[in-house]
Amino acid sequence: MKHLISILVFFLFFTTSSIALTPSSYNVRQGDQTLPAVIDPKLQQICDKTDNPVECLITTIPFLRKKVAINPVSILNIEVEAIDIKTKEALDKASKLLLSSSNSKPITNCFNICINNYKSILESKHRILDAISIGDDKQLRVELSSNVDKIYHCEDAFEEANVKSPITEVNSLLGKMITNSLTITIDMVHFHNKN
């Protein structure tokens, strides 16, 4: 399950700051986004095990605080917060695009599907955080898998309408972030009380 459907478009949103202790094996620059030359080795190790290590680093580094213990659960919590922020941005963008143009009925339907899916992802945040806090890996898997599907359904709606999606980039990043969270859940988080 580690290799879910990959999304092809690379888009990085967060400005990063330099954190920590050893040189990174990534010297990535895309647009205005650059990974710091020095990345905490624990974070790099966790992100290296995901399907999208660069996005893992780019989306977690801005949320790290100096005294945060870097382990799979803390990084999963950080990714959930980052997903929430990015989903709100996607919802805002889709809502503005829906309102700002005279869209045909098929395009309006596409935006409405995406908007409903973004709202559903936002509603799942508390269930995900609750599942993390009680160590319910099954619920985590269900919620995160469902959220990945919601991103794909949004893009599929545009494809089925034979319309180029104006929100592909944000959906790509969201899909990668959620996929990384799912990978961390499945491959790295080991709750003591498995359900």
N, C-alpha and C positions, 0 to 999 in steps of 0.2 A: 504494500500500500504506500511505500515510500515515494514511488514515482507516479504521482497523479498526473493528469493531463497538464502538459506544460503550456504556458501562455507565452507567446513569442515576443511581445513588445516589451522592451526595457524602458522603464521610466522611474526615475528616482526623484523623490519630492523633498526629503528632509535635508537641511543643511547640517553637517556634522561638525563636531568639535573633537579635538584630539583627546583621547583617553588612553592612558595607561602604559603598559610596561614593555612590550616587545615589538619589534618591527612586524608589520603585517606582511603576509604573503601576497596581499592585494595592493596594487598601486593603480587604482581605478579612478578614472575621471570621465564623467559623462555630463555634458552641458556644464552647469554651474555646480554640480555635485562631485565632491571629491571625498574619498575615504581618507581618514587620517593615516599618516605614515606609521603611527604607533597605535596598536590595538591591544587591549587586555587579552592575554593568551587564553584565558578561560572562555571569554566571549567568542574569540576566534574559533576555538575548538568546538563550541556548541554550534556556531553558525556554519562551520565547515561540514557538519553532518546533515545540514538541511539541503533541500533541492535547489535553493536559491540563496547561496551564502552571502553574496554581495548585498542583496536586498535585506537579508537578516541583519547585517551589520549597519547598513544605512538607516534602517527603521528602528533599531534598538539603541544605538549610541546616543542619540539626542535625549533619551529618557533615563539614561544611567545617572545615578547619583553617586557621589564619592563613597558612601558607606553601604552601598547595595552589595549584598553577597551575590556573586555571579554564579548561578547554577541553573539547570534547566527550568525549574519552577519559577525563579525570579525573571528569567528571560521570557518565559511563556506569559507571565503577568504583564511584562512590559509590552510584548507583542499585542496582547489583547487591548491594551490602552492605545497603542499606535493604530491598530485596526479600527478602533472606535473613532479616532480623530480622522483618519483617512476616509472612513465610510461617511462621516458627516460632511466632509469636503465633496465626496462623490454625490451625495444626496443634494447638496446645495447646487452643485454644477448641473446635475440633471434637471432639477427643478427650475433653475434659471433658463436653461436651454428650452425646456418645455414651454415656459411662459414668454420667452423673448422672440419666438418666431412663429410664423403661421405654418404650423406643421400639418401634414396630411394625417388622416386617421391612422394609417399603419405606423407612422413615426410617433404619433401621440401614444398609441398603444405600447410601443417599445419603451418610451420614456416612463410610462406608468408602471410597466413591469419592473423596470430597474428601480424606480422610486420605491415601490412596494417591497422589493427585495432588500434594498438598503435599509429601509425601516425595520424589516424583520431581522437583519444582521445586528442593528443597533439594539433591538429588543433582546437579542440573545446574549448580550454582554453580561448581564447579571447572572444568567444561568451558567455561563462559562466560568465566571469568577466564583460562583457558589460551588461548582463542581471542582474547581481547583482547591478551594479552601477545605472541602470535605474529602478530597482524594478520590473523586468519582471519575475514573478514567473513561468508563463507558459513556457517561453523559458528555464528557469533553469531546470524545470522538464523534458522537452523534451531532452535537452542536456545530463543531468545526467542519465536519463533512457536509452538513446541510448548508453552511455558509459558503463553502466552495461552490456547491451546486447553484446557489443563488447568483453568484457572480457569472457563472457560465450561462445560466438561463437568461440573464440580462443581455449578454453578448449574442446569444442564439436568437433572441427576439429580433435584433437588427439584421442578423444574417438571413433569417427566414423571411423578413420583409424586403430583402435585397437592397438594404440601405447600409451605407458605411457608418459605423457607429462613431459618434463624436466623443465618446467617453471610453474608448478602448484603452487608452493609456492608464487612466485611473483604475479601470477594472483589472488590467494586467498586474499592476502593483498590488492591488487588494488581493487578487487571486494568489499571488506569490506569498504575500504576508500570511494569509490564512493557511496556505499549504505548508509554509514553514512552521506555523503553530501546530498544525496537525502532526507534522514529522517530529517535532519536539515532544509532543504528547505521546505518540506511539513508540518512538525509539529511545527517548531519553528520560522521560518522567517516570519514576517508579514509586508509586504510592504504596505505603505499607499496608493499607487496607484495600486491596483490590476487590471490586464489586463483581 
